[in-house]
């Protein structure tokens, strides 16, 4: 009997897991080719990633557009409200300061040695020096605004050069008049001749250049306003366009996920969509508000301040033409016509039908139109600088200040009419007392009119400041809003798609 052979068993030898082959360059190239051919789009994860990237990119574009528009708005507010705007208003005072300088000289020569008339010789000299200092400061502002513009810089230099020549002539005229020591009235011909040279230099050379400086400076701000406000409004439109595009991509992503994964709402994506709507709506409303603030600052503030500065300068110059009318009889007709031209610029009225445009027809026409004015824009039949303000009044305070200015301007014109009537009757001494007497009313009424103009300008200055302050307040915090919103929305989008991508791991 044989026994079966026993099998010999060897212990099991542990086997090593084979190492994966190293990725070859050919494999990488193959994947790039696959990506380029778009095969990855045939997979659900690939489509989710594509829509997610599009949504985040769209939101990033919205944030970038909002950020750019905010910076444009900030630049516009800075230019109109803090830099060029106030500087241009200061240059507008250049014309006024120069005009009043010449007015003070005419008053000094007219009162002669009778220092009790007007504000007195010393008072007029002090005001002359004050206006001279103001003119110098305004010229510096104008030079700063001119920047590297050679033509504008040359204009300022010519003003300062002409002012120097004017002061030399004025000094000579005042010295001759002081030596004569004549009573109130026209000085001797030698004094008048020197003063004619001085006032002609001021009126024909210096003042036109000063007015051009104001126009040029104002044009800088107006162009900046148009550019900046246009950029803000364009930015608002682009915010709306890019915002709608971003919302369409987000809604498309949600609908695709809802259909593919049979889920009605993706909370994170819904929050991202709501946040995008809020960002777009808030950005558009903020930019619209900024455009409104800039418009109010420009129209109700800046434009009115320049117009009132010009009106005040012309009024002082016209009031000085009354002195010149009495000071220089040989040029009385010329000064009368110049007075009418300036009065028409301040308050323009049409004469009654069939009457020529002169002072005789101007006085009753002013009475007629001011009697018809009832404090509302639709009842203002007059034009000129005060007519512009009648159509621009927005507040009760502005309307009240304008009403006082019109009332006092009527008194100024009534005094002017009386002065000219007295001269026609041969009572030049009485006309001088009416014009220069401290208790006669002419100076008092003009000072009241000037104070009303200053008050009205102050109201428009406050409107300007309110608009700029509102614009700056509306921009608070918006420097960080676009980036912060974009990051938050992107996080919500990624949070919304992450669970869906996890299902394919």
C-alpha positions as CSV (number, residue, x, y, z in Angstrom):
1,X,0.0,0.0,0.0
2,X,1.4,3.2,-1.0
3,X,0.9,6.5,0.8
4,X,0.1,9.6,-1.2
5,X,2.9,12.1,-1.6
6,X,2.6,15.1,0.6
7,X,2.5,18.5,-1.0
8,X,5.1,21.0,0.0
9,X,3.6,24.5,0.7
10,X,5.8,27.6,0.5
11,X,5.1,30.7,2.5
12,X,3.3,33.4,0.5
13,X,5.7,36.1,-0.7
14,X,4.2,39.7,-0.5
15,X,3.9,41.3,-3.8
16,X,4.6,45.0,-4.6
17,X,2.0,47.2,-6.2
18,X,3.4,48.3,-9.5
19,X,4.2,52.0,-9.6
20,X,2.2,54.1,-12.0
21,X,4.0,55.1,-15.1
22,X,5.4,58.6,-15.1
23,X,3.4,61.2,-17.0
24,X,4.9,61.7,-20.3
25,X,5.0,65.0,-22.2
26,X,2.9,63.4,-24.8
27,X,0.1,62.9,-22.1
28,X,0.1,66.6,-21.2
29,X,-0.1,67.5,-24.9
30,X,-3.0,65.1,-25.3
31,X,-4.8,66.8,-22.5
32,X,-4.3,70.3,-23.9
33,X,-5.6,69.0,-27.3
34,X,-8.6,67.5,-25.5
35,X,-9.2,70.8,-23.7
36,X,-8.8,72.8,-27.0
37,X,-11.2,70.5,-28.8
38,X,-13.8,71.1,-26.0
39,X,-14.3,67.5,-25.1
40,X,-14.4,68.5,-21.5
41,X,-17.6,70.4,-22.2
42,X,-19.3,67.1,-22.9
43,X,-19.1,66.4,-19.2
44,X,-21.3,67.8,-16.5
45,X,-18.5,68.9,-14.3
46,X,-16.9,70.7,-17.2
47,X,-20.0,72.6,-18.0
48,X,-20.5,73.6,-14.3
49,X,-17.0,74.9,-14.2
50,X,-17.5,76.9,-17.4
51,X,-20.7,78.5,-16.2
52,X,-19.1,79.2,-12.8
53,X,-16.1,80.9,-14.4
54,X,-18.4,83.0,-16.6
55,X,-20.6,84.1,-13.6
56,X,-17.5,85.1,-11.6
57,X,-16.0,86.9,-14.6
58,X,-19.3,88.8,-15.2
59,X,-19.5,89.9,-11.6
60,X,-15.9,91.0,-11.7
61,X,-16.6,93.1,-14.7
62,X,-19.6,94.7,-13.0
63,X,-17.4,95.5,-10.0
64,X,-14.7,97.0,-12.2
65,X,-17.2,99.2,-14.0
66,X,-18.7,100.4,-10.7
67,X,-15.2,101.1,-9.3
68,X,-14.3,103.1,-12.4
69,X,-17.5,105.1,-12.3
70,X,-17.0,105.9,-8.6
71,X,-13.5,107.3,-9.3
72,X,-14.9,109.4,-12.2
73,X,-17.6,110.8,-9.8
74,X,-14.9,111.4,-7.2
75,X,-12.8,113.3,-9.7
76,X,-15.7,115.4,-10.8
77,X,-16.7,116.4,-7.3
78,X,-13.1,117.2,-6.5
79,X,-12.7,119.4,-9.6
80,X,-16.0,121.3,-9.4
81,X,-16.2,121.5,-5.6
82,X,-12.7,121.8,-4.2
83,X,-10.2,122.7,-6.9
84,X,-11.0,124.5,-10.1
85,X,-14.6,125.6,-9.1
86,X,-13.7,127.8,-6.1
87,X,-10.6,129.1,-7.8
88,X,-12.7,130.2,-10.8
89,X,-15.2,132.0,-8.5
90,X,-12.2,133.8,-7.0
91,X,-11.0,134.9,-10.4
92,X,-14.5,136.2,-11.0
93,X,-13.7,138.7,-8.3
94,X,-10.8,140.1,-10.3
95,X,-13.2,142.1,-12.6
96,X,-15.0,143.4,-9.6
97,X,-11.9,144.4,-7.7
98,X,-10.5,146.3,-10.7
99,X,-13.8,148.0,-11.4
100,X,-14.1,149.2,-7.9
101,X,-10.6,150.5,-7.8
102,X,-11.4,152.9,-10.6
103,X,-14.7,153.7,-8.9
104,X,-12.9,154.8,-5.8
105,X,-10.5,157.1,-7.8
106,X,-13.5,158.8,-9.5
107,X,-15.1,159.4,-6.1
108,X,-11.9,160.9,-4.7
109,X,-11.5,163.3,-7.6
110,X,-15.2,164.3,-7.5
111,X,-15.3,165.2,-3.8
112,X,-12.1,167.3,-4.0
113,X,-11.3,168.8,-0.6
114,X,-14.8,168.2,0.8
115,X,-13.9,165.0,2.7
116,X,-17.3,164.8,4.3
117,X,-18.8,163.6,1.1
118,X,-19.1,160.0,0.1
119,X,-17.0,157.7,2.4
120,X,-14.3,160.4,2.6
121,X,-11.0,160.6,0.8
122,X,-9.3,158.4,3.4
123,X,-12.1,155.8,3.3
124,X,-11.9,155.7,-0.5
125,X,-8.1,155.3,-0.5
126,X,-8.4,152.4,2.0
127,X,-11.0,150.7,-0.2
128,X,-8.8,151.3,-3.2
129,X,-5.9,149.5,-1.5
130,X,-8.2,146.7,-0.4
131,X,-9.5,146.1,-3.9
132,X,-5.9,146.3,-5.2
133,X,-4.9,143.5,-2.8
134,X,-8.0,141.4,-3.9
135,X,-7.1,141.9,-7.5
136,X,-3.6,140.6,-6.9
137,X,-4.9,137.5,-5.1
138,X,-7.4,136.8,-7.9
139,X,-4.7,137.2,-10.5
140,X,-2.6,134.6,-8.7
141,X,-5.6,132.2,-8.7
142,X,-6.0,132.9,-12.4
143,X,-2.3,132.1,-13.1
144,X,-2.6,128.9,-11.2
145,X,-5.6,127.8,-13.2
146,X,-3.8,128.7,-16.4
147,X,-1.2,126.1,-15.7
148,X,1.1,125.7,-18.6
149,X,-1.2,127.4,-21.1
150,X,0.9,130.2,-22.6
151,X,-2.0,132.3,-23.8
152,X,-3.7,132.3,-20.5
153,X,-0.5,133.0,-18.6
154,X,0.2,135.9,-21.0
155,X,-3.2,137.3,-20.4
156,X,-2.6,137.4,-16.6
157,X,0.8,139.0,-17.1
158,X,-0.8,141.7,-19.3
159,X,-3.4,142.4,-16.6
160,X,-0.7,142.9,-14.0
161,X,1.4,145.1,-16.4
162,X,-1.6,147.2,-17.2
163,X,-2.5,147.5,-13.6
164,X,1.0,148.8,-12.9
165,X,0.6,151.5,-15.5
166,X,-2.9,152.4,-14.3
167,X,-1.6,152.9,-10.7
168,X,1.1,155.3,-11.9
169,X,-1.5,157.4,-13.8
170,X,-3.8,157.3,-10.8
171,X,-1.0,158.4,-8.5
172,X,-0.3,161.4,-10.8
173,X,-4.0,162.4,-11.0
174,X,-4.5,162.2,-7.2
175,X,-1.3,164.2,-6.6
176,X,-2.4,167.0,-9.0
177,X,-5.9,167.1,-7.5
178,X,-4.5,167.3,-3.9
179,X,-2.2,170.2,-4.9
180,X,-5.2,172.1,-6.4
181,X,-7.4,171.6,-3.3
182,X,-10.6,172.4,-5.2
183,X,-14.1,171.9,-3.8
184,X,-16.4,169.1,-4.9
185,X,-17.0,169.1,-8.6
186,X,-15.0,168.7,-11.8
187,X,-11.3,169.3,-11.3
188,X,-9.1,171.3,-13.7
189,X,-8.4,169.9,-17.2
190,X,-4.9,168.7,-16.4
191,X,-6.3,166.4,-13.7
192,X,-9.2,165.2,-15.9
193,X,-6.8,164.5,-18.8
194,X,-4.6,162.2,-16.6
195,X,-7.6,160.5,-15.2
196,X,-9.0,159.9,-18.7
197,X,-5.8,158.1,-19.6
198,X,-6.1,156.0,-16.4
199,X,-9.8,155.1,-16.8
200,X,-9.4,154.4,-20.5
201,X,-6.6,152.1,-19.8
202,X,-8.7,150.3,-17.2
203,X,-11.8,150.1,-19.3
204,X,-10.2,149.3,-22.7
205,X,-7.3,147.1,-21.8
206,X,-7.3,145.8,-18.2
207,X,-11.0,145.0,-17.6
208,X,-11.5,143.2,-21.0
209,X,-8.5,141.0,-20.2
210,X,-9.8,140.4,-16.7
211,X,-13.2,139.4,-18.2
212,X,-11.4,137.0,-20.6
213,X,-9.6,135.5,-17.7
214,X,-12.9,134.8,-16.0
215,X,-14.4,133.4,-19.2
216,X,-11.4,131.2,-19.8
217,X,-11.3,129.9,-16.3
218,X,-15.0,129.3,-16.3
219,X,-14.6,127.4,-19.6
220,X,-12.1,125.1,-17.9
221,X,-14.6,124.2,-15.2
222,X,-17.5,123.9,-17.7
223,X,-15.5,121.5,-19.8
224,X,-14.4,119.5,-16.8
225,X,-18.1,119.4,-15.7
226,X,-19.3,118.1,-19.0
227,X,-16.5,115.5,-19.1
228,X,-16.9,114.3,-15.6
229,X,-20.7,114.3,-15.5
230,X,-20.7,112.5,-18.9
231,X,-18.3,109.9,-17.6
232,X,-20.5,109.4,-14.5
233,X,-23.7,108.9,-16.7
234,X,-21.8,106.6,-19.1
235,X,-20.5,104.7,-16.1
236,X,-24.1,104.3,-14.8
237,X,-25.2,103.0,-18.2
238,X,-22.3,100.5,-18.3
239,X,-23.1,99.3,-14.8
240,X,-26.7,98.6,-15.9
241,X,-25.5,96.8,-19.1
242,X,-22.9,94.7,-17.4
243,X,-25.2,94.1,-14.4
244,X,-27.9,92.6,-16.7
245,X,-25.3,90.4,-18.4
246,X,-24.1,89.1,-15.0
247,X,-27.6,88.4,-13.9
248,X,-28.4,86.5,-17.0
249,X,-25.3,84.3,-16.5
250,X,-26.2,83.7,-12.8
251,X,-29.8,82.9,-13.7
252,X,-28.6,80.6,-16.5
253,X,-26.3,78.7,-14.1
254,X,-29.2,78.3,-11.6
255,X,-31.6,77.1,-14.2
256,X,-29.1,74.6,-15.6
257,X,-28.3,73.2,-12.2
258,X,-32.0,73.0,-11.3
259,X,-32.8,71.1,-14.4
260,X,-29.8,68.8,-14.2
261,X,-29.9,68.0,-10.5
262,X,-33.7,68.3,-10.0
263,X,-33.4,70.9,-7.3
264,X,-35.7,73.9,-7.3
265,X,-33.4,76.5,-5.7
266,X,-29.8,76.8,-4.9
267,X,-29.7,79.0,-1.8
268,X,-26.1,80.2,-2.3
269,X,-26.6,81.1,-6.0
270,X,-29.9,82.8,-5.1
271,X,-28.1,84.9,-2.6
272,X,-25.4,85.7,-5.1
273,X,-28.0,86.8,-7.6
274,X,-29.7,89.0,-5.0
275,X,-26.4,90.5,-4.0
276,X,-25.7,91.3,-7.7
277,X,-29.0,93.0,-8.1
278,X,-28.4,95.1,-5.0
279,X,-24.9,96.0,-6.2
280,X,-26.1,97.0,-9.7
281,X,-29.2,98.9,-8.4
282,X,-27.3,100.7,-5.7
283,X,-24.4,101.6,-8.0
284,X,-26.8,102.9,-10.7
285,X,-28.8,105.0,-8.1
286,X,-25.6,106.3,-6.5
287,X,-24.2,107.4,-9.9
288,X,-27.5,109.0,-10.9
289,X,-27.4,110.9,-7.6
290,X,-23.8,112.0,-8.2
291,X,-24.8,113.3,-11.7
292,X,-27.6,115.3,-10.0
293,X,-25.3,116.7,-7.3
294,X,-22.8,117.8,-10.0
295,X,-25.5,119.5,-12.0
296,X,-26.9,121.3,-9.0
297,X,-23.4,122.4,-8.0
298,X,-22.7,123.7,-11.5
299,X,-26.1,125.3,-12.4
300,X,-27.4,126.5,-9.1
301,X,-24.1,127.2,-7.5
302,X,-21.1,127.8,-9.8
303,X,-23.0,129.5,-12.7
304,X,-25.0,131.7,-10.4
305,X,-21.9,132.8,-8.4
306,X,-20.1,133.8,-11.6
307,X,-23.1,135.7,-12.9
308,X,-23.6,137.5,-9.6
309,X,-19.9,138.4,-9.4
310,X,-20.2,139.9,-12.9
311,X,-23.4,141.7,-12.0
312,X,-21.9,143.1,-8.8
313,X,-18.8,144.3,-10.8
314,X,-20.9,146.0,-13.5
315,X,-23.1,147.6,-10.8
316,X,-20.1,149.1,-9.1
317,X,-18.7,150.2,-12.4
318,X,-22.0,151.8,-13.4
319,X,-22.3,153.5,-10.1
320,X,-18.9,155.0,-10.7
321,X,-20.0,156.1,-14.1
322,X,-22.4,158.4,-12.3
323,X,-19.4,160.0,-10.7
324,X,-17.6,160.2,-14.0
325,X,-20.7,161.8,-15.5
326,X,-20.5,164.5,-12.9
327,X,-16.6,164.6,-13.0
328,X,-16.1,165.1,-16.7
329,X,-18.8,167.1,-18.4
330,X,-17.1,166.8,-21.8
331,X,-17.6,163.1,-21.8
332,X,-21.0,163.1,-20.0
333,X,-22.9,161.7,-23.1
334,X,-20.3,158.8,-23.3
335,X,-20.6,158.0,-19.7
336,X,-24.4,158.1,-19.9
337,X,-24.4,155.5,-22.7
338,X,-21.9,153.3,-20.9
339,X,-24.1,153.5,-17.8
340,X,-27.1,152.3,-19.9
341,X,-25.1,149.4,-21.4
342,X,-24.1,148.2,-18.0
343,X,-27.6,148.7,-16.5
344,X,-29.1,146.6,-19.4
345,X,-26.6,143.9,-18.6
346,X,-27.7,143.8,-15.0
347,X,-31.4,144.1,-15.7
348,X,-32.6,144.0,-19.3
349,X,-36.0,145.2,-20.2
350,X,-37.7,146.0,-23.5
351,X,-38.9,149.6,-23.8
352,X,-42.5,150.4,-24.6
353,X,-43.4,150.0,-28.3
354,X,-42.2,152.9,-30.4
355,X,-39.7,154.2,-27.9
356,X,-35.9,154.1,-28.5
357,X,-33.6,152.2,-26.1
358,X,-32.2,155.0,-23.9
359,X,-32.2,155.9,-20.2
360,X,-35.5,157.8,-20.6
361,X,-37.3,154.7,-21.8
362,X,-35.3,152.4,-19.6
363,X,-36.5,153.8,-16.2
364,X,-40.3,153.4,-16.9
365,X,-39.7,149.9,-18.5
366,X,-37.9,148.8,-15.3
367,X,-40.8,150.0,-13.2
368,X,-43.3,148.2,-15.4
369,X,-41.5,144.8,-15.3
370,X,-40.7,144.9,-11.6
371,X,-44.3,145.8,-10.8
372,X,-45.4,142.7,-12.8
373,X,-42.9,140.5,-11.1
374,X,-44.4,138.4,-8.3
375,X,-41.5,136.3,-7.1
376,X,-41.9,133.4,-9.4
377,X,-39.9,132.6,-12.6
378,X,-42.9,132.7,-14.9
379,X,-43.7,136.3,-13.9
380,X,-40.1,137.6,-14.7
381,X,-40.4,139.5,-17.9
382,X,-36.9,141.0,-17.6
383,X,-33.5,139.4,-18.6
384,X,-29.9,140.2,-17.8
385,X,-28.0,138.8,-14.9
386,X,-30.9,139.4,-12.5
387,X,-33.3,137.9,-14.9
388,X,-31.1,134.8,-15.0
389,X,-31.3,134.6,-11.2
390,X,-35.1,135.0,-11.2
391,X,-35.3,131.9,-13.3
392,X,-32.8,130.0,-11.2
393,X,-34.2,130.6,-7.7
394,X,-34.9,127.3,-6.0
395,X,-35.4,128.2,-2.4
396,X,-37.4,130.7,-0.4
397,X,-34.1,132.3,0.9
398,X,-32.9,132.8,-2.7
399,X,-36.3,134.3,-3.8
400,X,-36.3,136.6,-0.8
401,X,-32.7,137.8,-1.5
402,X,-33.5,138.4,-5.1
403,X,-36.6,140.3,-4.2
404,X,-34.6,142.6,-2.0
405,X,-32.0,143.1,-4.7
406,X,-34.6,144.1,-7.3
407,X,-36.3,146.5,-4.8
408,X,-33.0,148.1,-4.0
409,X,-31.9,148.2,-7.7
410,X,-35.1,150.1,-8.4
411,X,-34.1,152.7,-5.8
412,X,-30.7,153.0,-7.3
413,X,-32.2,153.7,-10.7
414,X,-34.6,156.3,-9.3
415,X,-31.6,158.1,-7.7
416,X,-29.8,158.0,-11.0
417,X,-32.8,159.5,-12.8
418,X,-33.0,162.3,-10.3
419,X,-29.2,163.0,-10.6
420,X,-29.4,163.4,-14.4
421,X,-32.5,165.5,-14.2
422,X,-30.8,167.9,-11.8
423,X,-27.8,168.2,-14.2
424,X,-30.2,169.0,-17.1
425,X,-31.7,171.8,-15.0
426,X,-28.2,173.2,-14.3
427,X,-28.0,172.1,-10.7
428,X,-24.7,170.2,-10.9
429,X,-23.8,171.0,-7.3
430,X,-27.1,169.5,-6.1
431,X,-26.6,166.4,-8.2
432,X,-23.1,166.0,-6.6
433,X,-24.7,166.3,-3.1
434,X,-27.3,163.7,-4.1
435,X,-24.7,161.3,-5.5
436,X,-22.1,161.8,-2.8
437,X,-23.9,163.0,0.2
438,X,-23.8,160.6,3.2
439,X,-27.4,161.3,4.1
440,X,-28.8,161.8,0.6
441,X,-29.8,158.2,0.0
442,X,-27.8,157.4,-3.3
443,X,-24.9,155.8,-1.5
444,X,-27.2,154.2,1.1
445,X,-29.5,152.7,-1.5
446,X,-26.5,151.4,-3.6
447,X,-24.9,149.9,-0.5
448,X,-28.3,148.1,0.3
449,X,-28.4,146.8,-3.3
450,X,-24.8,145.6,-3.1
451,X,-25.6,143.9,0.2
452,X,-28.6,142.1,-1.3
453,X,-26.3,140.9,-4.2
454,X,-23.8,139.6,-1.7
455,X,-26.7,137.9,0.3
456,X,-28.0,136.3,-2.9
457,X,-24.5,135.1,-3.8
458,X,-24.2,133.7,-0.4
459,X,-27.4,131.7,-0.8
460,X,-26.1,130.2,-4.1
461,X,-22.8,129.5,-2.4
462,X,-24.6,127.5,0.2
463,X,-26.5,125.7,-2.5
464,X,-23.1,124.9,-4.1
465,X,-21.6,123.7,-0.8
466,X,-24.7,121.5,-0.1
467,X,-24.5,119.9,-3.5
468,X,-20.7,119.2,-3.1
469,X,-21.2,117.9,0.5
470,X,-24.0,115.7,-0.6
471,X,-21.9,114.3,-3.4
472,X,-19.0,113.6,-1.1
473,X,-21.3,112.0,1.4
474,X,-22.8,109.8,-1.3
475,X,-19.4,108.5,-2.2
476,X,-18.4,107.5,1.3
477,X,-17.6,103.8,1.5
478,X,-17.9,103.2,-2.2
479,X,-14.2,102.8,-2.7
480,X,-14.3,99.4,-1.0
481,X,-17.9,98.3,-2.1
482,X,-17.1,97.0,-5.6
483,X,-14.2,94.8,-4.6
484,X,-15.9,93.6,-1.4
485,X,-19.1,92.8,-3.3
486,X,-17.3,91.0,-6.0
487,X,-15.4,88.8,-3.6
488,X,-18.6,88.0,-1.6
489,X,-20.6,87.1,-4.7
490,X,-17.8,84.9,-6.0
491,X,-17.7,83.1,-2.7
492,X,-21.4,82.5,-2.8
493,X,-21.2,81.2,-6.4
494,X,-18.4,78.8,-5.5
495,X,-20.3,77.7,-2.4
496,X,-23.3,77.0,-4.6
497,X,-21.6,74.8,-7.2
498,X,-19.2,73.0,-4.9
499,X,-21.8,70.4,-3.7
500,X,-22.7,69.6,-7.3
501,X,-19.1,69.1,-8.3
502,X,-18.5,66.9,-5.2
503,X,-21.1,64.4,-6.5
504,X,-18.7,63.5,-9.4
505,X,-15.7,62.6,-7.2
